[in-house]
Amino acid sequence: MTASYRYDVEILHLLVSSGHAYFGRARDGAAEVPTTDAEQVDVVSGKGIVGDRFFGKAAHMDAAVTLIAIESLEAMATELGVAPFDPLLTRRNVVLRGAHLAPLLGEEFALESRGGVVRFRGGRPPTLLVDGPSPGSGRARSHARARGRALPTAFGWHPASWHSCAN
């Protein structure tokens, strides 16, 4: 029998970037690419977020949508003794508050908002660990991220209070 858990989370940002920012070595820095902090995004099952750099790319089907918990960035800044980070620098598609991402790895879960539901299967955390927000931050955030594949029930996302369901 599979247990089901439900708790409130808040969506803070929905990032859509049409281009890749990193080529070659991470130490070379990020390229200038258009990035949008969207009011809502459209998610297509098996393809990801419409307009995003990974949309429909076969190599990224298990990582079509990436998530990060803001608390991990806050803890990282405290640990490094630096000012708070801009969460958009992580280039994760969905920035959440109150989400427990690690337990979702390998699990199906859903984010709900305003009657819409987007279902995911939690994949492995993204492997690119770069010192984006601050030197050393790549190593500090290694356990703070998750990525997932959009499953068949997919609607537009709206930044509001969402619910996470592991089932």
C-alpha positions, 0 to 999 in steps of 0.5 A: 500500500502506498502512503499519500501525504499532502502539505502546503507549499508556496510557489515563488518563481517560475523560470523559463529560459529559451537558451542554455547559459553554460557551455564548456566549463562552468568556470567560464561563466554563464552566457547571456540568455533571455530568462523570464520569471513568468506569471504562469507556464504551460507544461506538456506531458513528456516534454516539459515547459513550453518555451524552455530550453529543455522543452521536447529534448530527448536527452532531458526528458527525465529532467524537463522541469527542475525544482528547488526549495528556497530554504536550501538557498537561505541555509547555504547563504547563512553557511557561507556567510554571504547575502541572500542569493537570487534564486533565479541564478540557480536556473531551476524552473520552479522555486518553492517555499515549504517543499521537501524535495529529497523524499520526492526522488523516485516518487510520483507527486503532484503540484496543484493550483487553482484547480489545475494539477501537474504530476511529476516523477521525481528524478535525480538531482541536476548534476551540474554543480557550479558556483553560480550565486557565490564561490562554494555554493555549488557544493553547498546546494548538492542536496537541495534540488530535484528534477522531474518528468511531467506525467500525463496530467498537465495544465498551466501553472499559476504562482500561488499557494500550491499543494504537493502530493506524494502518492 
